[in-house]
Amino acid sequence: MSEQINDGGPAFPAPYNNDGVGMSLRDWFAGQALCGLCMIPNGPRLIPDVVNAAYGIADAMLKARGGAK
């Protein structure tokens, strides 16, 4: 059984979205981290490495605020 990752809940809850919750806070954090990662001259370049790094940073941010396991 895989462990469920706490995504921090909705980043921008809006009643007019189809699901009513919008983007998760984890996805928002990963997107913000992605912007920084792309600016590092010798940073990760392979897509799987960049994605893993971005979500790793997002998970660390959620953990720091008490939302990730």
MARPAKE-316403 format. One record per atom (N, C-alpha, C): x, z, y; residue in three letters. Coordinates in steps of 0.2 Angstrom, whole numbers, plus 5000, padded with zeros to 4 digits. Layout:
MARPAKE-316403
XZYALA...
end
This chain:
MARPAKE-316403
500450004994MET500050005000MET500450005006MET500349955011SER500749955017SER500550005022SER501050025026GLU500850075031GLU500550035037GLU500050065040GLN499750035046GLN500150055052GLN500250005056ILE500650015062ILE500150035068ILE500250085071ASN499850105077ASN500050055083ASN499550015085ASP499749965090ASP499649995097ASP499450055098GLY499350085104GLY498650075108GLY498250035104GLY497550025107GLY497649965112GLY497049955115PRO497049895120PRO497449905126PRO497849855128ALA498249855134ALA497849845140ALA497349795140PHE496949775145PHE496149775143PHE495849835141PRO495149825139PRO494749795144PRO494349745141ALA493849715146ALA493249695142ALA492649715144PRO492049705140PRO491849635140PRO492149585144TYR491949515143TYR492449475138TYR492949515135ASN493249475129ASN492849475123ASN492949425119ASN492549415113ASN492549475109ASN493149515108ASP493149575104ASP493049635108ASP493049625114GLY492949685119GLY493549735120GLY494149715117VAL494749755118VAL495349715121VAL495449655120GLY495949615122GLY496649625118GLY497149615122MET497849625119MET498049695117MET498349705112SER498549775110SER499149795115SER499249855116LEU499849885120LEU500449865116LEU500449865109ARG501149845106ARG501249775107ARG500749725107ASP500949655109ASP501149645116ASP500849685121TRP501049685128TRP501749705128TRP501949765125PHE502649785126PHE503149735123PHE502949705117ALA503349655114ALA503449595118ALA502949575122GLY503049515126GLY503449535132GLY503449595135GLN503849615140GLN504649615138GLN504649645132ALA505349645129ALA505649575128ALA505249535126LEU505449465124LEU505749435131LEU505449445136CYS505749415143CYS506449445144CYS506549505142GLY507249535143GLY507749505138GLY507449495132LEU507949475127LEU508149405128LEU507749365131CYS507849295132CYS508449285137CYS508549335141MET508949335147MET509649365145MET509749385139ILE510449415137ILE510849355134ILE511349345137PRO511749285136PRO511949275128PRO512149335125ASN512449335118ASN511949375114ASN511249375116GLY510749405112GLY510549365106GLY510049385103PRO509749355097PRO509549285099PRO509649235095ARG509449165096ARG508949135091ARG508949165085LEU508549135080LEU507849165081LEU507349135080ILE506649155082ILE506449215078ILE506649225071PRO506449285068PRO506849345070PRO507449335072ASP507849385075ASP507549415082ASP507349365086VAL507049385093VAL506449415092VAL505949395087VAL505349425086VAL505449495084VAL505849505079ASN506049575076ASN506249615081ASN506749595085ALA507049635091ALA506449655096ALA506049605098ALA505549625103ALA505049675100ALA504849665094TYR504349715091TYR504649785089TYR505349775088GLY505749845087GLY505749885093GLY505849845099ILE505849875106ILE505149905107ILE504649865106ALA503949885107ALA503749945103ALA503949945096ASP503850005092ASP504150065095ASP504750055097ALA505150115100ALA504850145107ALA504550095111MET504150115117MET503550155115MET503150135110LEU502550165107LEU502750235105LEU503350235101LYS503550305098LYS503650355104LYS504050325109ALA504250365114ALA503650395118ALA503050365118ARG502450385121ARG501950415117ARG502250425110GLY501850465105GLY501350415101GLY501350355101GLY500850305098GLY501050275092GLY501750275090ALA501950235084ALA502150285079ALA502250265073LYS502450315067LYS503150305066LYS
end
